[in-house]
Amino acid sequence: MMYHAYQMLADLLAPLHAATDDAAVSCAASPMLASGPAFAREWCTLLQWSSLVRLRHERPPFDIPAVGANGAGGERVAVSEEAVHTTPFCSLLHFRRDVVPGQPRVLLIAPLAGHFASLLRAMTATMLADHDVYLTDWHNARDIPLSCGSFGFDDFVAQLISLLDWLGPGTHVVAVCQPTVATLAAVALMSEDRDPALPRSMTLMAGPIDTRVNPTRINELAVRTPLPWFETNLIDTVPARFEGAMRRVYPGFVQVCAFLSMNLDRHIASLIQAYQYKLDGETAKAEAIRAFYTDYFSTMDLPAEFYLDTVSRVFQQHALPRGRLMVAGRRVDLRAIQQTALLTVEGENDDICAVGQTEAAQELCSELRPNLKSHYVQTGVGHYGVFAGRRWAMQVYPLLRKLIHETEQRCVEAAQSVHG
């Protein structure tokens, strides 16, 4: 089986990796080597980069010690990370700050798609300046015992609703990529139930709401490939050495390798560029690329039932845009969404969720007033540029912040009018 073969190879290479890591640490700690002759610097840089380009299976730390905060005189505000609520499949992280109380509460919904939630590190750090930030930290399925049960698409939606109920009224939701579909479903069901914890706003970023629009290579592959092929060729069982032994999963290393193959030339060029930056002493530029690939090469396994449900319902049946999505026996009716403000964001060059696929939510939420709906396409970026990098921070984020703070103001005014 592929998972067992992969793990055997990883075990065989482990001593080599350990030796490479030790050598890289020694180089970094030696001023003589780091600033010595060209061949020494090249050797040190090569060692450091070889330790980077390797699959890992634990979440990298968020490492956000402090952020700038509005209303704090421009000073840095300390941040501490805490898991405030935990289920077998997810931990709810809260990024606490020492000061700046009373800012809008935001739940960032990270993708359950092969990478850890730390892929949203830059987004989290940016939003902390103006918001009270919580984030879904999905667990690696290989570490979840079989006794915890299965976890499919319906369970994902139920988990989102449960987290929002735990957080309580007044939360704003931001979903990135794959969970945008489940987020829409959760908000629709909560709207129908008049749930007091219904989010005040939801921002859907680069997500596959309707993959019939401007289909990408990924979309076309999903449509023309029968579901049994995915189950036969991509699903395997976790080896006995892990807590999730015998759980059926879509291995993270398979998904990341698939994503790499889509843009292999671009990734190679980026890594070579980072290597050159390091040699030239442009540390900040090299570090930015290094940080991205640290997260990119950190992989997690997905529960098989969740992966297959997603392929079937989202990419093959197009169940949500066709009005046929059923969750726990209930049909999801997006017309029920009438109070939650909506912002959709797309990247002009996104080859994973193409332009138009996320915007489809605007028309599907047909009962939502026009003044509560907005859409934005960020020029010059691909999939990851929507939520990370300079354009995210300088152009996308101000729109998201504006939506949340205007929605907060609208709620305050509505409450005052009722009590007035």
Secondary structure, DSSP 8 states (H G I E B T S, - for coil): -HHHHHHHHHHHHHHHHHHHHHHHHHHHH-HHHHTS-HHHHHHHHHHHHHHHSS-B-S-------EEE-TTTTT-EEEEEEEEEEEETTEEEEEEEESS-TT--EEEEE---SSB-GGGGHHHHHHHTTTSEEEEEEE--GGGS-GGG----HHHHHHHHHHHHHHH-TTEEEEEESTHHHHHHHHHHHHHHTT-TT--SEEEEES--S-TTSS--HHHHHHHHS-HHHHHHHH-EE--TTSTTTT-EEE-HHHHHHHHHHHTHHHHHHHHHHHHHHHHTT-HHHHHHHHHHHHHHTBB--EEHHHHHHHIIIIIIS-TTTTT--EETTEE--GGG--SSEEEEEEETT-SSS-TTTTTHHHHHSTTS-GGGEEEEEETT--TGGGTSSHHIIIIIHHHHHHHHHHHHHHHHHHHHHHH-
